[in-house]
Amino acid sequence: MYVLDTNTVSYYLKGQGRIAERLLAAAPTDVVLPAVVVYELLHGAGRAQAPRALRRGLDMLLGTVGCLPFGEAEARTAARIRLDLEAVGAPIGPVDVLIAATALAHRGVLVTRNTRGFGRVESLRLENWY
């Protein structure tokens, strides 16, 4: 299962990189968005100069791929990630912790361009489709 990070979806909606090509090659049932990513994208679309266009693109994507909830398993995984990264002095952003935890809790591959930051999370599998 491919778990899309916020930046991957943003690039897709803007037609940047090779993300559309990779999405078309994957079965829609193999691609999901964490609920936290949906939140970030909706917030970003609301602040954009052309919010309707972004919202339409996002709604189309959400109509095609699944959405992973953030529940107890994800919260426990997120706490462990944050504690581990803080212990070695290499924290990542709080929302990124939630996204990483969602991917790990569902044994997915996180698709992101931020491989440097997410690469600090132990056992998190990454791909960069940009």
Stockholm file with secondary structure:
# STOCKHOLM 1.0

chainA/1-130         MYVLDTNTVSYYLKGQGRIAERLLAAAPTDVVLPAVVVYELLHGAGRAQAPRALRRGLDMLLGTVGCLPFGEAEARTAARIRLDLEAVGAPIGPVDVLIAATALAHRGVLVTRNTRGFGRVESLRLENWY
#=GR chainA/1-130 SS CEEECHHHHHHHHHTCTTHHHHHHHSCGGGEEEEHHHHHHHHHHHHHSSSHHHHHHHHHHHHHHSEEECCCHHHHHHHHHHHHHHHHTTCCCCHHHHHHHHHHHHTTCEEECSCHHHHTTSTTCEEECCC
#=GC SS_cons         CEEECHHHHHHHHHTCTTHHHHHHHSCGGGEEEEHHHHHHHHHHHHHSSSHHHHHHHHHHHHHHSEEECCCHHHHHHHHHHHHHHHHTTCCCCHHHHHHHHHHHHTTCEEECSCHHHHTTSTTCEEECCC
//
